[in-house]
Amino acid sequence: MRKENCVEFALEFLKKKFDESEYFADKKAEKDYRFEHSVRVANIGRIIAEKEGMDSDALVIACLLHDISYCNEFAGREDAMNHGRYSAKIARPFLEEIGMEPEVIEDICYGIAIHVDDKADFPGERTFFALSVGDADNIDRFDAYRIYENLKWVKYDEMSLAEKKEHCERLVAKLEKFKSLDFATETSRAMWLEKLDFQIEFYNKLLKQAENSVLN
């Protein structure tokens, strides 16, 4: 089977699992976000793979399926931490069914399993490929959409000016610390720093705007 067909099948499989999910039945916004996030992570994964000389189709597939277990409801936050391992269990029989090579399946499933907390429930190697699944996931989670999510979550529009300034200052300090996180490849690290710098610039401008909302 041609690898590009495997990518198409993986995308169709992801969409089918989400469309048939009882959990997502009345949660269209959540389903759409999780699907779109998975596609964005796959596109990031392709960039990383192509620049680092990895199997790009395999990494795209791993990224597409890294959150597929969200089709099921988790029994609380602790259970949700297992979603990488759950996703690997869903992905494995599908990958076997479409005839991917056993060693590629192992790489994909291990990368999916460890992308949340660097732990798997089966043996595997922390290769650059496996680690790049989590790298691509993190890069997307700190892109422009996360700014919108954060401001919506904290109800920024309902804060006082003092609270707005404090929130922006706290986020900038937190984002600066994230610059020291380790990444598997130079490509991933460069993309990560670009996203962080974008967010830091945004929140610094938002902070300045809050400060400028008081007449000097």
C-alpha positions in Angstrom: 0.0 0.0 0.0 1.3 3.5 -0.9 2.2 5.6 2.1 0.1 8.6 1.0 -2.9 6.3 1.0 -2.1 5.4 4.6 -2.3 9.1 5.5 -5.6 9.5 3.8 -6.9 6.4 5.6 -5.7 7.7 8.9 -7.5 11.0 8.4 -10.7 9.1 7.4 -10.3 6.8 10.4 -9.9 9.8 12.8 -13.0 11.5 11.3 -15.1 8.3 11.5 -14.2 7.7 15.1 -15.1 11.3 16.1 -18.3 11.3 14.0 -19.5 8.0 15.5 -18.5 9.0 19.0 -21.4 9.1 21.6 -19.3 11.4 23.7 -19.0 14.0 20.9 -22.7 13.6 19.9 -23.8 16.8 21.6 -20.4 18.5 21.8 -19.8 19.8 18.2 -17.5 22.6 19.3 -15.2 20.2 21.3 -15.2 17.7 18.5 -14.3 20.3 15.9 -11.5 21.7 18.0 -10.0 18.2 18.7 -10.2 17.3 15.0 -8.7 20.6 13.8 -6.0 20.4 16.5 -5.1 16.9 15.3 -4.8 18.1 11.7 -2.7 21.1 12.7 -0.4 18.8 14.7 0.0 16.6 11.7 0.9 19.5 9.5 3.5 20.6 12.1 4.8 17.0 12.2 5.3 17.0 8.5 7.4 20.1 8.6 9.6 18.6 11.4 9.9 15.3 9.6 10.9 16.8 6.3 13.5 19.1 7.8 14.9 16.4 10.0 15.0 13.6 7.5 12.3 11.4 9.2 9.5 9.4 7.6 7.1 12.3 7.0 4.0 10.2 6.3 4.6 8.0 9.4 4.9 11.1 11.6 1.8 12.7 10.0 -0.1 9.6 10.8 1.2 9.5 14.4 0.2 13.1 14.8 -3.3 12.6 13.3 -4.0 9.8 15.7 -2.3 11.1 18.8 -5.6 12.3 20.4 -8.0 9.8 18.8 -9.0 8.5 22.3 -10.9 11.7 22.9 -13.8 10.0 21.1 -14.4 8.3 24.5 -15.3 10.0 27.7 -12.6 10.1 30.4 -13.3 9.4 34.0 -11.8 12.6 35.4 -8.5 14.5 34.9 -6.3 11.6 36.0 -7.9 9.3 33.5 -7.4 11.9 30.8 -3.7 11.8 31.4 -3.8 8.3 29.9 -5.2 9.5 26.6 -1.9 9.0 24.8 -1.8 5.4 25.9 -5.5 4.9 25.1 -4.9 6.5 21.6 -2.1 4.1 20.9 -4.4 1.1 21.7 -7.0 2.5 19.2 -4.3 3.2 16.6 -2.5 -0.1 16.6 -5.2 -2.4 15.1 -6.0 0.2 12.5 -2.3 0.5 11.5 -2.1 -3.3 11.3 -5.3 -3.5 9.2 -4.0 -1.0 6.6 -0.7 -3.0 6.3 1.9 -0.7 7.7 5.3 -2.3 8.5 5.6 -3.6 12.1 8.6 -1.5 13.0 6.8 1.7 11.7 3.7 0.7 13.7 5.8 0.4 16.9 7.4 3.8 16.3 4.0 5.4 15.7 2.3 3.8 18.7 5.2 4.5 21.1 5.2 8.2 20.0 1.5 8.4 20.5 1.6 6.7 23.9 4.3 8.9 25.4 3.2 12.3 24.1 1.4 13.3 27.2 3.7 12.4 30.1 6.6 10.6 28.5 5.3 7.2 29.7 4.1 4.1 27.8 2.5 0.9 28.9 4.6 -1.2 26.5 8.4 -1.2 25.6 9.7 1.2 23.1 12.5 3.6 22.2 12.5 7.4 22.8 13.7 8.1 19.3 13.6 11.5 17.7 10.6 10.3 15.8 8.7 9.2 18.9 9.5 12.4 20.8 8.5 14.6 17.8 4.8 13.6 18.2 4.7 15.4 21.6 6.8 18.2 20.2 4.3 18.9 17.4 1.5 18.7 19.9 3.1 21.3 22.2 3.9 23.6 19.3 0.2 23.7 18.3 -1.0 24.1 21.8 1.0 27.3 22.2 0.0 28.9 18.9 -2.4 31.8 18.3 -5.6 29.8 19.2 -4.3 29.2 22.7 -4.3 33.0 23.3 -8.1 33.0 22.5 -8.7 30.0 24.7 -6.8 31.4 27.6 -8.6 34.8 27.6 -11.9 33.1 27.2 -11.2 30.6 30.1 -10.1 33.3 32.6 -12.9 35.6 31.5 -10.5 38.4 30.7 -13.2 40.8 29.6 -14.8 40.6 33.1 -11.5 41.4 35.0 -10.7 44.7 36.6 -7.7 46.6 35.1 -5.5 45.5 38.0 -6.5 41.9 37.4 -5.8 42.2 33.7 -2.3 43.6 34.3 -1.6 40.9 36.8 -2.8 38.2 34.5 -0.6 39.4 31.6 2.5 39.8 33.8 2.0 36.3 35.2 1.6 34.8 31.7 4.7 36.5 30.3 6.8 35.3 33.2 5.5 31.7 32.7 6.1 31.8 29.0 9.6 33.0 29.4 10.3 29.9 31.6 8.9 27.6 28.9 11.8 28.7 26.6 14.1 26.3 28.5 12.0 23.2 27.7 13.8 20.4 25.8 12.8 19.4 22.3 13.9 16.4 20.2 15.1 18.4 17.2 16.4 21.8 16.3 13.4 22.3 14.0 11.0 21.7 16.9 12.9 24.0 19.2 12.9 26.8 16.6 9.2 26.4 16.0 8.5 26.4 19.7 10.5 29.5 20.4 8.7 31.3 17.5 5.3 30.5 19.1 6.5 31.6 22.6 7.9 34.9 21.3 4.6 35.5 19.5 2.6 35.0 22.7 5.0 37.0 24.8 4.8 39.9 22.4 1.0 39.7 22.4 0.6 39.6 26.2 3.2 42.5 26.6 1.1 44.5 24.2 -2.1 43.6 26.0 -0.4 44.6 29.3 0.6 47.9 27.8 -2.9 48.5 26.6 -4.3 47.9 30.1 -1.7 50.3 31.6 -2.7 52.9 29.0 -6.3 52.6 30.0 -5.6 55.0 33.0 -5.1 58.7 32.2 -1.6 59.8 33.1 
